[in-house]
Amino acid sequence: TPRRAADSPTMTALAIRSDGVAFLAASATMAVLVEGLKVLAKAGVYPTTFTRKLLHMAAGPVFILTWPFFGKQPSSAVWAAAVPACMTAKFALVGAGLIQQDADVKLMSRTGDRRELLR
């Protein structure tokens, strides 16, 4: 059967490269959301209970808005799934105490206890 142009090694390499860029763009978008909410929480603009809820309500829709950045290759789904996986891993490391991020704990916990991030 004839190969389609999209199945060529060159196109696959370009798709992986563009998915890598999409991963970086989506990760940066999510980081801006989290860091922006940290600034608001630290400045006392909103109570931490509100910023925590805002993070949970906004993270999903903001991430979904980054989906068009990714290609249509099967590997694109893996690149896209890596964004929340990396965020989850970071928060797990903070919760375990392996990374010291008091602002993350303040933003995402109810009580200020880092172990709450693991529940």
N, C-alpha and C positions, 0 to 999 in steps of 0.2 A: 504494500500500500504506500502511496506517496506520503511523504512527511509534510506536515503543515509548517509554515514559516514559524509559527509560535512554538513549535516543538523542537526547533533547532537548538543546538548547544549555546549558540550566541544569544538567542532570545531567552533561554533559561538563565544564563549568567546575568543578563540585563534585568530579568525579573527578580532574581535574588538580590542583586545590587539595589534595585529600586525598593524592594521590600525591606532591606536593611536601612535605607534612608527613611522609609515610612515608619519603621520601628523607632528610629531615633526621633523623628518628628512627633510621633504619638507619645513617646516617653517624655519628651520635653513638654508637650502640651499638658500631660498629667502632672508633671513636676511643677509647672507654673500654677496649676490649680492648687496643689497641696501647699506649695510655698506661699502662695497668696493668702490662703486661709490661715496659715501659721502666722503671717504678719498681722492679719486682722485679730487673731486670738491673742497674740502677744501684746498688741497695742490696746487691747480691751475694747475695741470697737463693738464687738459682739461678745456675749458670754460664750464660754467654751462649749456649753451644751448646744448652743445654736450652731457654732462653727463645725462641731462634730457631726451634727445632723446634716448640715449643708454639704460637708464632704461626702457623706454617704449618699445623699440625694443627687449630687452633681457628678460624681466620679463615673457612674455608668453612662449617663447620657453624653458626657464629654468624650468618653472613650469611644462610644458608638459613632460620634461625629468624625472620628479619625479613621474609621473603616475604609472610606473611599481612597485613602492614601495607599492602601495595600492592593496588590495585583490580584489576578484571578487564578494563579497557579495553586496547586494543592499546598505547596510550602508556604504560601502567603498566610494561610490560616494559622500555621505554627508561629510565624513571625508576629502576627496580631495577638495571639494568645500569650506570647512571651511578655507583652507589656504588663498586663495585670499580674502575671506570674512573678515578674521581677519586683513589682511593687509589694506583693504579698510576702515575698522572700525578705525584702528589706524590713518590712514591719515585723515579721517573725524574728529577725535578728535583733531588732530593737527591743521587742518584748522579752526575748531571752537574755537580754543584757549584754549581748556581744557587740552591739553598736550603741554608743551613748548619744541619744537624740532626745533631749528633754522636750524640745518643741513638738516633736512628733507625738510623744506620750501625752503632752498637755492637749494637743489637738484631738487625739483619737480616743482617749480614755475618759471614763466618767469620774474616776476617783484620783487620777494622777499616778496610779500604780502601773508600771510598765508591763507587768505580767497580765494585765487586763487585755492587752493586745493579742495575747495567745488564746483567749477564750472565744 
